[in-house]
Amino acid sequence: MSAGVLSGKTAIVTGSSSGIGKAIAERFGREGATVYVTADKNVDGGEATAAGIRDEGGEATFVQCDVSDPAAFKALIDRAAEETGRLDVLVNNAGIGDGRKVEETTVAAFNRVLGVNLAGPFYGAKFAIPHMRRQGGGAIINVASVYGIIGAPGVTAYAASKGGLIMLTKQMAVDYARENIRINAICPGFVDTDLGGRRAAMPPEQRAQAQALREQRAALQPIGRQAQTDEMAGLALYLASDEASFMHGAIIPIDGGATVLQNWGTLGEIGDRL
Ligand SMILES: NC(=O)c1ccc[n+]([C@@H]2O[C@H](COP(=O)([O-])OP(=O)(O)OC[C@H]3O[C@@H](n4cnc5c(N)ncnc54)[C@H](O)[C@@H]3O)[C@@H](O)[C@H]2O)c1
């Protein structure tokens, strides 16, 4: 095992077959954690993340797991704790999107998004906390979103799930503070991933348009660009490490300033005169 700030620790990163979760799992692996890489469907991506960590001298295992299935999530958590004798870090990163207004959001889609993005982290915490208590502490990091903090057009189910995840984080932080189980949430802005593989599934022209629109929107953030996934991994690593020993119940935007900007749009000139 390589030396690093997570040496000797066991970490589970859900949804680490791609995107933000993959970057977090890789960073944890480089910092000495034994990493459980998980995803529901993207088995090839998950196996590749784990193999990449091992190639760099780290320890990683891929386990297929749908976080919206409580029995499967419990089995994953118990397996990691049994195989390594501990569970130090759970990153509830797995998530799916849905870009529709409330009338257009189907009941099935709403329940699916809430099931993965909100119930999933609930199951994870519920089943991980007993292991963490047994060893005297641990860290849970929930990957929420700026859309859990501010409104945006047409993200009904997604925003509801992320807002719920933020409140779940605060609630659990109150309940477990005295047990040295630190629980925090990070709220990314635009990160350059393909959330759910939607763009990858589009014909090339439509994909280029979707990418361009995303970049236009990201350009409206004060920082003027999308983040790279590695820029999320550093914050997750800090929250997972002992350096963050007083970080608890924090809801941390990591968004290039998106949540501090009042965007006046075409009314900008009027706003300047107020
Ligand atoms: N990309 C962004 O701009 C952005 C912004 C804010 C928040 N987020 C959040 O970051 C997290 C990661 O998203 P990403 O952008 O890396 O997208 P992504 O699609 O690359 O990653 C999502 C991961 O979750 C996995 N997953 C999906 N459903 C699952 C399920 N039911 N069980 C287990 N795994 C499942 C996927 O296989 C994948 O590994 C999500 O929670 C997302 O909401 C992303």
The ligand as an ORCA input file, in Angstrom:
! r2SCAN-3c Opt
* xyz 0 1
  N     -21.244     17.147    -13.687
  C     -21.788     18.177    -13.065
  O     -21.817     19.296    -13.591
  C     -22.354     18.006    -11.685
  C     -22.737     19.168    -10.998
  C     -23.261     19.043     -9.711
  C     -23.368     17.789     -9.135
  N     -23.001     16.678     -9.829
  C     -23.163     15.389     -9.157
  O     -21.952     14.675     -9.197
  C     -22.224     13.279     -9.108
  C     -21.440     12.548    -10.191
  O     -21.921     12.946    -11.465
  P     -20.968     13.071    -12.767
  O     -21.147     14.447    -13.282
  O     -19.615     12.583    -12.463
  O     -21.727     12.106    -13.792
  P     -21.438     10.602    -14.286
  O     -22.649     10.177    -15.036
  O     -20.136     10.553    -14.992
  O     -21.304      9.795    -12.934
  C     -22.404      9.230    -12.277
  C     -21.975      7.901    -11.715
  O     -23.054      7.360    -10.963
  C     -23.268      6.027    -11.393
  N     -24.659      5.700    -11.134
  C     -25.769      6.207    -11.714
  N     -26.872      5.636    -11.179
  C     -26.430      4.771    -10.232
  C     -27.065      3.888     -9.332
  N     -28.406      3.769     -9.304
  N     -26.304      3.153     -8.493
  C     -24.963      3.248     -8.521
  N     -24.300      4.043     -9.371
  C     -25.037      4.798    -10.205
  C     -22.854      5.988    -12.854
  O     -22.560      4.681    -13.282
  C     -21.617      6.877    -12.790
  O     -20.529      6.122    -12.333
  C     -23.732     13.131     -9.238
  O     -24.305     12.953     -7.960
  C     -24.160     14.452     -9.821
  O     -25.485     14.781     -9.505
  C     -22.488     16.754    -11.086
*
